[in-house]
Amino acid sequence: MNTMCVSPSTRTIFAIVTLALLVTGLSSHVSAQATDNEEIVVTFEVQRLLRTDLFVQYNGETIFLPIVETFGMLDLNARFDYTNRAVHGFFIERNREYVIDVRAGKARTPQGSFTLSGDAVILTQYDCYLRVDLYEQLFGLNLEWDFSQLRVYMKLDKDLPAWQRLQRKLAQQKLRRETVALQDVRRLPLNRHNLAGGTLDWTVSSNPLEDDYFYDLTAGGMILGGDLTIAASGTAGRRFESERFNPKWHYYFEDFNWITQAEVGDVITSGPLARSLDGGRVTNRPQVQRTYFQTLRLNGYLGEGWEVELYVDNRLTDFMYTDQNGEYNFNVDIVYGSSLITLKMYGPNGEIRTEEQYVTIPYNLIPRNAIEYTLAAGQATRGRETGWFTQASGYYGVLENLTAGVAADLPVAEADSSQFTAAVDLTYQPLGNLTINSAFAPDYKASVAMNYSQLSVLSLNAEATRYFENPIRNITNREYSLSFSASAPLRIKGRYFGLRYNVLHEARPSTQTTSMSYGLSAGLPYVNLNYLGRTKFTSNETRTSSNTTSQLIASPTFTRWIRPQARIDYDHGLGQITRYSVFLSKRFFRSAQATVSYEHNQLAGADQISVSLDLYTDFLGLTSRVSRTENETRWNQLQRGSIQYDHATNDIRFERRNQVGYGAAVVRPYLDRNYNGQYDSSDEYLPGLRARIQGVGGRPQGKDRVYYYDRLRAYDEYLVQIDEYSLDNPLLKPTHENFKVTVSPNMVTEIKVPVVMAGEVSGSVTRTTELGESGVGGVRIQLFNVSKETVTEVTSFNDGEFYHLGLLPGEYRAYIDPDQLKRFGYRSVPASIEFDVAPVEGGAVVDGLTFMLVPAEPDE
């Protein structure tokens, strides 16, 4: 027998060759031979997202893109397992897993299951290359390959994690800029005026056919540091009644905690025993309704590398990245009313989590340990009582969710049957969306009320009141009352529906009544429907009766040039339609509306035709209505407006809306030639500077386009954000980006904004290489304003040069971003450069700021 002898070295070579043949045979099942392909560089571009170079495999006909690297640029989860010849991960969402099994020639993705052909993929030691056209079939990614430009182009998909991350980054950068800008705030003090302002709100209603004219006038101004309001009304041609003349002077104490307001004149007290008095009142209640209630801390554990964003009412307010501790912490200022707090969390492997909570703070809760009081005295001006009274009320924040109050009402002289009355009041919030309020006043009433509210979902209100015999305050002799109301907005298949229900039950010694109203509003295709029903039950010792009526309003939406509406009233007790009407409305020039209507009253057998005109201008609101029945013609008119004296410009302003009790502001920029922050006779006003006040829109007026802001809350502090780019000259720059101003009522508050000629700075960043000295691009140079402690950042161009226009006069120190130097292992020579920007005509020019980058020493 012949025996073949194989040496160890030969045996080793044989094993290697056999293994290579097996691997080659395995790979040939799903991939082209590596020796048949060429690695080339192409441009990979995603619309509005990225543009970069990418190494791909080219087989002479088409290209293959590396899955892991391509998905990494799109922030898609992908892991390459070379041992098992597979790529796996999840696509956008964690429950959308995929696997590409090269060894088995199979792929399972959210798009379905697929068999891979022999030329589908190319496998290397570092990545798995997938043929460009298969990205759409397997993942829905449409990659367009252009051989002539060596470019792979992909249209933007806004669901891509990379796009979402870019949007988060831009939002975070915007928040950073806003936060930095808010550090530059100049606070303007409240100006006290002995005599200033002047505003008159006027309303005139008339019936010209019957020669009847009614007027209502309210005047306001600033006197002795406070605001004065005088209201008067009457009928033309008749004797003026002194009861319709109501003056009130109010003073705001800005920096006192124990007294914030004082009033003399027609005052209204607060609390469960509130009444109107002709006298005086002092209180420490906030002049402006509280907004801040308390600070809520949000924290949790996620692990290292998470990005967490905090939203309040869908507005980004803060963000952070978890470190090795894996924890996040936020402090959230909770305000009165309802707030939606949202945490959005993004993990390092594509995880996405969202947590939401609604926080509701009722306005009758005050912060813990806070004390509010009100003292008043005067003569009663409304109701059956005409005597003199003193009244006191106080509230105390017992807990964060519990406020207790007490009130007392004492007649100074026995008048009528008035007597001393006291009351207690409690507000309790056991749950975030549930508030309970109770009040008890001996010899008057005891009540308990509940409110449950879930924003945009459900609102419930219920109240029960027991009345005691009191000839002054309980003049209708009620024994008890029960009420309940509910409302819920619904969205069904993209359509909005609103449900509402109210019921009130009242009991008197001989009569009980129950009144209900219920409604449904629906936004349907081509028409909006609104249904309102009413039912009333009345019972006494002898009989019980009920009455139910319905009203249906239909408003078609398929016409743009005219707005029709139809109404039908139906009496269920009579079993017939009692009234129907049709309205046709047309808008003109966005400031006028004409309406023609026809109405038929079935019970009276009468028809009525009406024509009305509503006109809204900047200075006047006019409503005129003419109606005609068979025997009568009526003509009613209502005109209203407001007149205000602007002491800043010595001009008269006209406004359609009421202005008394509100403040107005005007932004007046001026060129501060000597940079002293004060308007001097040599300075000149500049036109066209815009500003932003949250919640208020400004309007330019006059030839100089001076911006006015109307109907501001009196004595409230507003943040005025200056738009420096609204000035025509780029060399002009406001000395401050923000101003805080407290607005006085009944007048125009002038906000003078100093503007100066800004300077420019230029320089270069270089380094020494084997080829000599060259510029370095992408270097961040920080320009620190020593006096204002603000930083302006400039980035060098590709040639190392940098330039910035818009530096305010002052002392500066320039240096390269330390974090960037540390990251790349450099130091700058010199470490910093100090320079001055002088306030000169035309703006100062500073140049020649040169930094040299040299390798840092190991110990630096």
C-alpha positions, 0 to 999 in steps of 0.5 A: 500500500502506498502512503502519502507523507505530508510534512507539517509545513505542507499540511499548514499550507493545505489547511490555509488554502482550503480555508480560503477556498471555503471563505471565497465560496461562502462569499461568492453566494452573496458578494462579488469578489473583493479583487473585482472591485475598486474603492472610490470616493464619492460625494454623499449629500442629504438635502439640507442636512449634510454633504461629505466625502464617502468611500464606497465600493465600485464594481464597474457598473454600480456602487456599494455604500457601507451600511454602518458608516452611512447609517452613522451619518444619518444617526440610524442604529447599526452594528456590524458583526463580522464573526457572524457576517451580519448587520443588525439594529433598529430603524428610527424606532426601537421596535423597528428592528432589522437584520442583514444576514450575509451568510444566509443571504437573507434580510429582514427589515421594517419593509419586509423580508428579502432574499439577497442576490449574489451581487447585493453586498460586498463584505469587508473586515470593517463594514458591509457594503450594500448596493445603492439601489437596495437602500430604498427596497430594504429601508425606504431610503431613496439614494440617487447615484449620479456617475457623472458627478460621482454623487449620491443624493438623498431627499430630506426625510424629516423623520431621520434622527440626524435631522431631528438632532440638527433641529434640536441643536439649532433650537439649543443654540437659539436658547443659548443666544437668548440666554446670553442676550438676556444677560445684557439688560438695562433696567429703567426705573418707574417714573413718578409724575405729579401731573402727566398723561391724559387718556379718554375712553368714550362710548356713544350709543344712539337711536337717531330716529327717536333722538335718544343719545347716551354717553359713557366717558372714562378719563385717566391720568397721573396725579401726585405719583398715582393714577386717577380715573374718573367715570361718568355716564348719562343721557343727552338732554337730561340732568346729570346724576351724581351717582354716575360720577365715580372718581378713584385715585390709586397709588402703587408702592413699588418697593414695599412688601407690607403695603403695595396699593392704596386707593381713594374713591370708588373701591371694591373689596375682596373676599367672600364678603366683597362689596363696593364702597365709596371710601378708601382701601389699602392692601399688600396684594400684588399690583400685577397678578402673580405669575410665579408660584414655586420652583419644581425640581425634576430629576431622574436617572438615565445613564451616561450619554443621554440628551434631555430637553425640558419643554414648558408649554411646548417651548424649549426652556432648558437642556442638558447631557448626562455625564458618567453619573447618568442623572439629570436635574432641572429646576422649573418655575411653576406659574399660575394657570395650567402648564404642560411640562414635557421631558424629551430624552434621546439615548446614545443608541437611538432611544427616544422617551417622552414624559409629560405632566400637567401642572395646574395652579389656581389663582386663589392659592398663594405661596406657602407662608405668604400673607395678604391683607386688605383693609377698607372703609367707606359708604356702601354704594350698591345694593340695599345698604347705604350705611358706612362700613369697615371691612378687613380680609386676610389670606395665609399660605398654610401649605403649598396646596392650602390657603386659608382666609378670613374676612370681617364686615362691620357697620360703623353706624347701625343702618337699616338692619346691617350687622357684623358679619364674618367669614372663613375661606379655604382653598385646597388642591389635593391633586394637581388637577383638582381644586376644592374651595369652601367658604362659611359665613354665619347668618349668610351662607356656606358653600363648597366648590370643586374644579377638575381640569385636564388641559384640552381634555376635560373640565368639570365644575361643581358647587353646593351652597346653603343659604341662611336667612339674611334680609340684606345679603339674601334678598331673594330668600334662597335656601340652597343651590346646586350647580354642575358644569362640564366641557370636553373638546374632542377630536375625531378623525381630524375633526373638532367637536365640543361638548358642554353641559350646565345645570343649576338647581335653586330652592326657595321656600315655595319654589324650586327651579332646575335650569339646564343648558347643553350644547355641541359644536362640530367642524364638519366638511363644508359646514360648522354646526352649533347646537344649543339646548335649554330645559327648565323645570319649575315646581311649587306647591300646586304644579310642576312645569317644564319647557325645552327649547333648541337652537341649531346654527349652521355656518357653511364654509365652502364660500370665501367671498360671503359668509352665510349662516342659518338659525332655527329655534324649536320649542319642544313643548309646542312641537313647532319651529318658533323662529328661523333666520338667515344671515349673509355677511361680507368683509371689506378691506379687513376693517369692515363687515356688512350683514343682511339678515331675515328673521321670521317669528312664527309665534308672533307671525312677524317678519324682520329685515335688518342691515348692519355695518361694523367698521373698525379703524385704528381710531374708531369702532362703529356699529350701525344697525337698521331693522324693519318690521311691518309697523316699525323701523329702528336704527341703533348706533354704537360708536367707541374709541379712545384719545390719548395725549403723548407727552413724549412726542407732544402729539394726540393719538387715537385708538379704537380700543379702551386705553384707560387703566392700560399703559402704552410704550414708545421706543425712541432710539437716539444717536448717543454721540458722547456715549454717556447713556443720556439723551443730550441736545446734540443727540438726534433721534433715529427712525425705524428701530423695532423691538419685541415685547412678548404678547404685544404687537408694535405698530409704526406711526408717523413719518419717522416710523416710531414703534408704539406698543398699546394696552400694556398692563399697568405697573407691570415690568416688561422685557423689551428686546431690541432688534439691532438689525432693524436699523438701516446703518450696519455701523449703528448698534444699541448699547444694550440688547434688552431693557426692562421697563415698568409701565405707568397707566393712562400715558405713554412711557418713553423708552429711550434707546442709546445707539452708538457707532460700533467699531470693527476688529480684524486679525489672523490666526497662523501656525508654522509648518514644514512649508512655512507659516500658514493661516488656520481656519475654523478657530474661535476667537472670543472678544470679551467686553471687560466693562459689560462682561459679555463675550462676542465669538468670531470664527476665522476664515479658511485663510486664518483671517477673522473680521467682526463689525459691531463692537460697542465702545469699551475695553476688550480682551481677545483670546482663542477658545481655551476648550478648542486649544485643549482639544487639539493640543495647542496654545496661542502666542500671545495668550490674549490681546487687550485693545480699546474701541473708542466712540468715534464718528464713523466707528473705530477700526482695530486691526492687526490682532495676530495669534500664533498657534504652537504645540502645547507642552505636555504639562500645559 
